[in-house]
Amino acid sequence: MVDFPKVESNGTIKETTLGSGDKAFTIGGESAYPFHTFEGKMPHAPKLAMEVWDIAPSEWATELNVVFGDVYQDPVAWAKRCVELGADAVMLTLASTDPNGNNAPAAQAVETVKKVSKEIRSPLIVWGVENDAKDGETLRAVAEAIDDRPLVLGPVVEGNYKQVGAGAIGYKHFVVANSPIDINLAKQLNILLGNLGVKDQYVLMDPSVGGLGYGLEYTYSVMERARQAALTQGDDKLQFPLFCNVGKEVWKTKEAKTSEQQEPTWGVAKTRGIAMEAMTTVAFLLSGADLVVIRHPETLKTVRQYLAEMMQ
């Protein structure tokens, strides 16, 4: 009989429960590396969210348009479809507020969030446009307007953490702390949120990610180092569930969007995009991701089968 060496953990990832009622779920709680249940505990399977926009996207891949094109104009119907397809959570991206696009006012975005929040009970992530000032204004307004359920608000960055964090504290929402692929900056932002008064169980950590072939290796390494520090070194400033916005990074690549007519040697476009998204998702699950946002329902099916086998 072979006695395999085991890694001893000095820390545990903090547990976070998102949502409320029968649709709520808990992530985190690991005391070992991902799926290393022979070394410690992994009490909760990672969860999968699907992405919805508050306006119709104009540059999404054809294969995504086939699935969601008929509901692009109605974020409520779009969100409901994601839930019907089996998503654990829905991420509503407030793309209309982009200052370089429609630059819709925060009040308009709030009304959309209210409508979606009223119609779905699954955990709801509200995502900005990665513009510090506009997201600070919009997410703070959303936090104040939705007081009947906990939301997940992001991205929260060093440039707007006080504004969004204060709203999250006041109305008991969760925040996604986003840092630019740097373990030290990630830790620093977590410390700033803690000093502001955001409790640990309300924080998810987003180290930023890249798609397959577009920086996945580097971002994977940053996540892996964060988990090593959290578990084997007991660094409590990195012991947060990991959030990965995969769909956006994968489906903007030329390999996922280019048609077979344009590049006949690249293979079937639908298979190509889904495979890239599934492979990227699995890679980040293996580096410690607890909540992953994806776009295509076939990716959802594939990754859920993978998780069912791995959690056994």
TORLUM-183805 format. One record per residue (C-alpha): residue in three letters; residue number from 1; x, z, y. Coordinates in Angstrom, 3 decimals, decimal comma, m for minus. Last residue first. Layout:
% residues N
Ala NUM X Z Y
...
This chain:
% residues 312
Gln 312 m17,201 m6,049 12,473
Met 311 m16,776 m6,406 16,240
Met 310 m14,693 m9,542 15,686
Glu 309 m17,349 m11,367 13,685
Ala 308 m20,176 m10,650 16,121
Leu 307 m17,878 m11,445 19,039
Tyr 306 m17,067 m14,908 17,671
Gln 305 m20,736 m15,657 17,124
Arg 304 m21,430 m14,580 20,712
Val 303 m18,611 m16,820 21,922
Thr 302 m20,106 m19,915 20,308
Lys 301 m23,668 m19,233 21,398
Leu 300 m22,726 m18,504 25,021
Thr 299 m20,448 m21,534 25,160
Glu 298 m23,402 m23,622 24,007
Pro 297 m25,430 m22,077 26,836
His 296 m22,995 m23,422 29,487
Arg 295 m22,074 m21,469 32,622
Ile 294 m19,919 m18,429 31,902
Val 293 m19,400 m14,977 33,448
Val 292 m17,395 m12,530 31,338
Leu 291 m17,861 m8,743 31,134
Asp 290 m15,483 m6,486 29,176
Ala 289 m12,298 m8,559 29,339
Gly 288 m9,327 m6,974 27,551
Ser 287 m6,690 m9,609 26,858
Leu 286 m8,421 m10,817 23,698
Leu 285 m11,669 m11,239 25,618
Phe 284 m9,660 m13,256 28,129
Ala 283 m8,510 m15,696 25,475
Val 282 m12,013 m15,899 24,005
Thr 281 m13,436 m16,904 27,378
Thr 280 m10,792 m19,574 27,961
Met 279 m11,412 m21,031 24,503
Ala 278 m15,172 m21,071 25,041
Glu 277 m14,929 m22,679 28,479
Met 276 m12,456 m25,332 27,354
Ala 275 m14,507 m26,081 24,251
Ile 274 m17,668 m26,389 26,331
Gly 273 m16,018 m28,835 28,709
Arg 272 m14,497 m31,035 25,987
Thr 271 m17,548 m31,072 23,734
Lys 270 m19,726 m32,313 26,561
Ala 269 m17,197 m34,913 27,723
Val 268 m16,539 m36,384 24,275
Gly 267 m12,865 m37,285 23,962
Trp 266 m10,076 m37,604 26,505
Thr 265 m9,172 m41,182 25,521
Pro 264 m12,250 m42,669 27,231
Glu 263 m11,195 m41,344 30,653
Gln 262 m13,490 m42,722 33,376
Gln 261 m16,213 m43,842 30,996
Glu 260 m15,930 m40,550 29,077
Ser 259 m16,776 m38,687 32,272
Thr 258 m14,450 m36,316 34,137
Lys 257 m15,881 m32,871 34,847
Ala 256 m14,340 m30,578 32,206
Glu 255 m10,893 m32,210 32,147
Lys 254 m10,908 m32,557 35,942
Thr 253 m11,270 m28,816 36,361
Lys 252 m14,165 m27,273 38,299
Trp 251 m15,954 m26,323 35,086
Val 250 m13,230 m23,975 33,890
Glu 249 m12,641 m21,806 36,961
Lys 248 m16,297 m21,359 37,862
Gly 247 m17,285 m20,546 34,296
Val 246 m14,608 m17,877 33,814
Asn 245 m15,535 m15,180 36,342
Cys 244 m13,815 m12,328 34,486
Phe 243 m14,664 m8,618 34,863
Leu 242 m12,456 m5,903 33,352
Pro 241 m13,740 m2,384 32,737
Phe 240 m11,692 0,236 34,630
Gln 239 m8,733 2,339 33,521
Leu 238 m6,293 0,879 36,054
Lys 237 m6,154 3,796 38,487
Asp 236 m6,203 6,219 35,538
Asp 235 m2,733 5,121 34,418
Gly 234 m2,495 6,692 30,941
Gln 233 0,756 4,947 30,084
Thr 232 m0,398 3,538 26,717
Leu 231 m4,004 2,809 27,618
Ala 230 m4,239 1,990 31,326
Ala 229 m0,702 0,645 31,678
Gln 228 m1,102 m1,573 28,616
Arg 227 m4,521 m2,700 29,800
Ala 226 m3,144 m3,717 33,193
Arg 225 m0,227 m5,500 31,536
Glu 224 m2,645 m7,519 29,382
Met 223 m4,740 m8,406 32,414
Val 222 m1,648 m9,648 34,260
Ser 221 m0,494 m11,570 31,179
Tyr 220 m3,856 m13,298 30,785
Thr 219 m3,694 m14,288 34,454
Tyr 218 m0,344 m15,974 33,894
Glu 217 m1,298 m17,752 30,671
Leu 216 m4,690 m18,862 32,019
Gly 215 m3,026 m20,576 34,975
Tyr 214 m4,789 m23,919 34,865
Gly 213 m4,298 m25,066 31,259
Leu 212 m7,372 m23,139 30,134
Gly 211 m9,035 m21,839 33,266
Gly 210 m7,608 m19,275 35,632
Val 209 m8,549 m15,669 36,309
Ser 208 m8,859 m13,160 39,124
Pro 207 m7,894 m9,495 38,522
Asp 206 m11,576 m8,462 38,612
Met 205 m11,939 m4,708 38,084
Leu 204 m15,342 m3,083 37,723
Val 203 m16,172 0,035 39,731
Tyr 202 m19,316 2,190 39,761
Gln 201 m18,190 4,596 37,029
Asp 200 m15,119 5,424 39,119
Lys 199 m17,082 6,761 42,062
Val 198 m16,882 4,910 45,368
Gly 197 m15,885 7,487 47,985
Leu 196 m13,664 5,554 50,362
Asn 195 m10,603 7,081 48,714
Gly 194 m11,812 5,701 45,389
Leu 193 m12,298 2,246 46,870
Leu 192 m8,802 2,349 48,353
Ile 191 m7,308 3,465 45,028
Asn 190 m9,010 0,620 43,169
Leu 189 m7,691 m1,784 45,800
Gln 188 m4,135 m0,535 45,304
Lys 187 m4,364 m0,863 41,526
Ala 186 m5,442 m4,487 41,792
Leu 185 m2,712 m5,163 44,347
Asn 184 m0,126 m3,728 41,954
Ile 183 m1,442 m5,722 39,002
Asp 182 m1,340 m9,031 40,862
Ile 181 m3,614 m11,968 40,111
Pro 180 m5,262 m12,086 43,559
Ser 179 m7,444 m8,932 43,611
Asn 178 m11,208 m8,502 43,214
Ala 177 m12,882 m5,101 42,930
Val 176 m16,351 m5,756 41,506
Val 175 m18,735 m3,181 42,954
Phe 174 m21,675 m1,263 41,520
His 173 m24,747 m0,200 43,493
Lys 172 m25,869 3,346 44,248
Tyr 171 m27,646 2,666 47,563
Gly 170 m25,378 4,558 49,971
Ile 169 m22,245 4,146 47,878
Ala 168 m22,732 0,406 47,468
Gly 167 m23,368 m0,047 51,168
Ala 166 m20,194 1,873 52,032
Gly 165 m18,246 m0,187 49,506
Val 164 m19,435 m3,451 51,039
Gln 163 m18,208 m2,600 54,548
Lys 162 m15,148 m0,606 53,530
Tyr 161 m14,118 m3,126 50,852
Asn 160 m14,224 m6,091 53,249
Gly 159 m10,628 m7,301 53,731
Glu 158 m9,212 m5,434 50,745
Val 157 m11,555 m7,324 48,459
Val 156 m15,028 m6,852 46,990
Pro 155 m16,159 m9,999 45,186
Gly 154 m18,688 m8,853 44,473
Leu 153 m21,773 m6,673 44,150
Val 152 m23,314 m5,432 40,886
Leu 151 m26,884 m4,339 41,526
Pro 150 m28,612 m1,042 40,795
Arg 149 m32,417 m1,064 41,082
Asp 148 m35,103 m0,073 43,599
Asp 147 m32,953 m0,056 46,745
Ile 146 m32,388 m3,772 47,225
Ala 145 m32,289 m4,385 50,991
Glu 144 m29,341 m2,136 51,860
Ala 143 m27,032 m3,564 49,208
Val 142 m28,082 m7,121 50,086
Ala 141 m27,222 m6,548 53,760
Arg 140 m23,803 m5,147 52,794
Leu 139 m23,290 m8,138 50,499
Thr 138 m24,032 m10,571 53,315
Glu 137 m21,912 m9,029 56,066
Gly 136 m18,878 m8,316 53,906
Asp 135 m19,279 m11,658 52,161
Lys 134 m19,206 m13,449 55,512
Ala 133 m16,104 m11,589 56,694
Asp 132 m14,098 m11,808 53,491
Asn 131 m14,955 m15,390 52,557
Glu 130 m14,973 m15,473 48,777
Val 129 m18,421 m17,094 48,598
Gly 128 m20,438 m14,045 47,560
Trp 127 m21,655 m12,855 44,194
Val 126 m24,726 m10,788 43,332
Ile 125 m24,632 m9,539 39,725
Leu 124 m28,012 m8,696 38,221
Pro 123 m28,464 m6,618 35,074
Ser 122 m31,481 m7,921 33,132
Arg 121 m34,849 m7,068 34,659
Ile 120 m35,694 m10,511 35,992
Glu 119 m38,515 m11,466 38,369
Lys 118 m38,172 m8,951 41,198
Ser 117 m34,404 m9,259 41,391
Val 116 m34,664 m13,037 41,667
Lys 115 m37,091 m12,840 44,573
Lys 114 m35,202 m10,065 46,351
Val 113 m31,909 m11,916 45,976
Thr 112 m33,444 m14,983 47,582
Glu 111 m34,744 m12,919 50,509
Val 110 m31,318 m11,347 50,977
Ala 109 m29,701 m14,780 51,188
Gln 108 m31,966 m15,678 54,110
Ala 107 m31,122 m12,434 55,912
Ala 106 m27,393 m13,051 55,423
Pro 105 m27,605 m16,254 57,453
Ala 104 m26,991 m19,626 55,780
Asn 103 m23,569 m21,145 56,459
Asn 102 m24,670 m24,413 54,807
Gly 101 m21,103 m25,339 53,874
Asn 100 m17,762 m24,190 55,273
Pro 99 m19,283 m20,883 56,344
Asp 98 m20,497 m20,432 52,727
Thr 97 m23,831 m18,593 52,848
Ser 96 m25,688 m21,144 50,693
Ala 95 m23,387 m20,382 47,754
Leu 94 m24,958 m16,954 47,251
Thr 93 m23,899 m16,793 43,598
Leu 92 m26,483 m15,019 41,435
Met 91 m24,796 m13,658 38,305
Val 90 m27,229 m13,000 35,476
Ala 89 m26,733 m10,487 32,665
Asp 88 m26,804 m10,284 28,860
Ala 87 m27,439 m14,033 28,659
Gly 86 m29,652 m15,020 25,738
Leu 85 m30,969 m18,479 26,573
Glu 84 m34,190 m16,886 27,795
Val 83 m32,174 m14,801 30,265
Cys 82 m30,421 m17,916 31,550
Arg 81 m33,780 m19,666 31,838
Lys 80 m35,170 m16,795 33,898
Ala 79 m32,235 m17,070 36,305
Trp 78 m32,856 m20,793 36,810
Ala 77 m36,578 m20,235 37,351
Val 76 m35,769 m17,635 40,022
Pro 75 m32,996 m19,795 41,514
Asp 74 m35,455 m22,669 42,094
Gln 73 m33,934 m25,938 43,351
Tyr 72 m31,435 m26,147 40,497
Val 71 m34,248 m25,721 37,956
Asp 70 m34,514 m29,299 36,625
Gly 69 m30,739 m29,764 36,703
Phe 68 m30,078 m26,778 34,415
Val 67 m29,155 m28,169 31,001
Val 66 m28,443 m31,808 31,841
Asn 65 m26,798 m30,802 35,124
Leu 64 m24,367 m28,632 33,181
Glu 63 m23,288 m31,597 31,064
Thr 62 m22,929 m33,737 34,176
Ala 61 m20,368 m31,371 35,671
Trp 60 m21,272 m29,482 38,837
Glu 59 m20,479 m31,114 42,177
Ser 58 m23,709 m30,929 44,163
Pro 57 m24,828 m27,416 43,308
Ala 56 m28,505 m26,745 44,130
Ile 55 m28,854 m23,656 46,268
Asp 54 m29,114 m19,940 45,386
Trp 53 m26,713 m20,493 42,514
Val 52 m27,030 m19,127 38,969
Glu 51 m24,230 m18,078 36,598
Met 50 m24,495 m16,682 33,088
Ala 49 m23,358 m13,255 31,930
Leu 48 m21,703 m12,322 28,630
Lys 47 m21,014 m8,779 27,450
Pro 46 m18,034 m7,249 25,660
Ala 45 m18,954 m5,186 22,581
His 44 m19,177 m1,445 23,127
Pro 43 m17,580 1,449 21,238
Met 42 m14,067 0,007 20,952
Lys 41 m12,306 3,041 19,528
Gly 40 m8,751 3,535 18,330
Glu 39 m5,934 2,064 16,275
Phe 38 m7,814 0,394 13,403
Thr 37 m10,410 m0,661 15,977
His 36 m7,874 m3,030 17,492
Phe 35 m10,649 m5,323 18,812
Pro 34 m9,141 m5,311 22,321
Tyr 33 m6,310 m2,744 22,630
Ala 32 m7,225 0,846 21,901
Ser 31 m9,139 3,724 23,529
Glu 30 m11,978 1,511 24,712
Gly 29 m14,882 3,101 26,620
Gly 28 m15,742 0,004 28,626
Ile 27 m19,149 m1,617 28,806
Thr 26 m22,647 m0,142 28,702
Phe 25 m25,910 m2,066 28,696
Ala 24 m29,206 m1,956 30,537
Lys 23 m32,045 m4,300 29,566
Asp 22 m34,234 m1,514 28,120
Gly 21 m34,321 0,351 31,412
Ser 20 m31,630 m0,025 34,028
Gly 19 m28,747 m2,321 34,831
Leu 18 m25,054 m1,723 34,244
Thr 17 m23,594 1,287 32,438
Thr 16 m19,873 1,801 33,045
Glu 15 m17,479 3,538 30,659
Lys 14 m13,926 4,296 31,774
Ile 13 m11,127 2,798 29,710
Thr 12 m9,323 5,484 27,724
Gly 11 m5,788 6,818 28,059
Asn 10 m2,775 8,038 26,136
Ser 9 m3,041 5,451 23,376
Glu 8 m0,807 5,460 20,301
Val 7 0,042 2,021 18,970
Lys 6 m0,075 1,854 15,192
Pro 5 2,492 0,869 12,585
Phe 4 1,004 m0,574 9,385
Asp 3 1,243 1,490 6,214
Val 2 1,368 m1,039 3,389
Met 1 0,000 0,000 0,000
